[in-house]
Amino acid sequence: MKEEWMVVLSALVDGEEITDLAVLAESLAAAEGREALLEFVRLRAAVRTDESRPRPEFYEKVRPVLGRPAGWVGRPFLRGLAAAVVFVLGTAGVIDLGLRIRGEKPAEQPPHATRVLRFEPGVDWRTSTK
């Protein structure tokens, strides 16, 4: 049996898009292909009816190995603090944006000069060619 038959038949049973209809027709024309299709359908039905779950002992053995999840779960104070910081910064950004859009806050520009400093080459500094 060809491997491409298996791929196409599996996709057909899974409800996926079949791109190569010629391979599908070829696989259904052969007795091996029809038998493979039946096996895929049987497997799909068996999986759907399987309601097995791990026993409670499994969970008891796995829980200590996994431990508590790392990260923010065990730190409610830090979570609250981080949420407050995000809220305050977001609010400040929205207010700033609103003021800029309404024109109540001027665009950021450099400050005006109060005095001008002039430097003369040879007087205020010297260049050397060492």
C-alpha positions in Angstrom: 0.0 0.0 0.0 1.2 3.5 -0.8 2.0 5.9 2.0 0.2 8.7 0.1 -3.0 6.7 0.2 -2.7 6.5 4.0 -2.2 10.2 4.3 -5.2 11.1 2.0 -7.5 8.6 3.7 -6.5 9.8 7.2 -7.2 13.3 6.2 -10.6 12.3 4.8 -11.6 10.7 8.1 -10.3 13.6 10.1 -12.4 16.0 8.0 -9.4 17.8 6.6 -9.2 19.2 3.1 -8.2 16.7 0.4 -5.9 18.4 -2.2 -5.1 15.4 -4.4 -8.4 13.8 -5.5 -6.6 11.5 -7.9 -4.8 9.8 -5.1 -8.1 9.5 -3.1 -9.8 7.9 -6.1 -6.8 5.6 -6.6 -6.8 4.5 -3.0 -10.6 3.9 -2.9 -10.3 1.9 -6.1 -7.9 -0.6 -4.5 -9.1 -3.2 -1.9 -6.2 -2.3 0.3 -7.2 1.4 0.3 -10.8 0.5 1.3 -9.6 -1.7 4.1 -7.4 1.1 5.4 -10.3 3.5 5.3 -12.4 1.1 7.4 -9.5 0.8 9.9 -9.3 4.6 10.2 -13.1 4.8 10.8 -12.9 2.0 13.4 -10.0 3.8 15.2 -11.8 7.1 15.2 -14.9 5.4 16.7 -12.8 3.7 19.3 -11.2 6.9 20.4 -14.5 8.8 20.6 -16.0 6.1 22.9 -13.0 5.8 25.1 -13.7 7.5 28.4 -10.7 6.2 30.3 -9.1 8.7 32.8 -6.0 8.3 35.0 -6.6 6.8 38.4 -6.4 9.1 41.5 -3.1 7.4 42.4 -1.6 8.9 39.3 -2.5 12.4 40.3 -1.2 11.8 43.8 2.2 10.7 42.5 2.5 13.4 39.9 1.5 16.4 42.0 4.7 16.4 44.3 6.9 16.0 41.2 5.4 19.0 39.5 5.1 21.1 42.6 3.6 24.5 42.6 3.7 26.4 39.3 6.5 28.9 39.2 5.8 32.6 38.5 3.1 34.9 39.7 0.8 32.3 41.2 2.2 32.4 44.7 2.7 36.1 44.9 -0.6 37.9 45.1 1.0 41.1 46.5 3.4 41.4 43.5 0.6 40.7 41.1 -1.5 43.5 42.6 1.4 45.9 42.6 2.2 45.1 39.0 -1.4 45.6 38.0 -1.5 48.9 39.8 1.7 50.1 38.0 0.3 49.1 34.6 -3.0 50.9 35.4 -1.3 54.1 36.5 1.1 54.2 33.5 -1.7 53.4 31.1 -3.9 56.2 32.6 -1.1 58.7 32.4 -0.5 57.8 28.8 -4.1 58.2 27.9 -4.3 61.5 29.6 -1.2 62.7 27.9 -2.5 61.6 24.5 -5.8 63.3 25.1 -4.1 66.6 26.0 -1.9 66.4 22.8 -4.9 65.7 20.6 -6.9 68.6 22.0 -3.9 70.9 21.7 -3.8 71.8 25.4 -0.2 70.5 25.7 2.4 72.0 23.4 4.6 69.7 21.4 7.9 69.0 23.1 10.5 71.5 22.0 14.0 72.3 23.3 14.1 75.2 25.8 15.0 78.7 24.6 18.6 79.7 25.0 19.2 82.3 27.8 22.8 82.9 26.9 25.1 82.0 24.0 28.6 80.7 24.6 31.2 81.3 21.8 34.5 79.5 21.7 37.4 80.8 19.6 39.8 78.2 18.2 43.3 78.8 19.5 42.1 81.0 22.3 39.6 78.8 24.2 41.1 75.4 23.1 44.2 74.2 21.3 44.6 71.2 19.0 47.7 69.2 19.0 49.0 66.8 16.5 50.9 64.4 18.7 
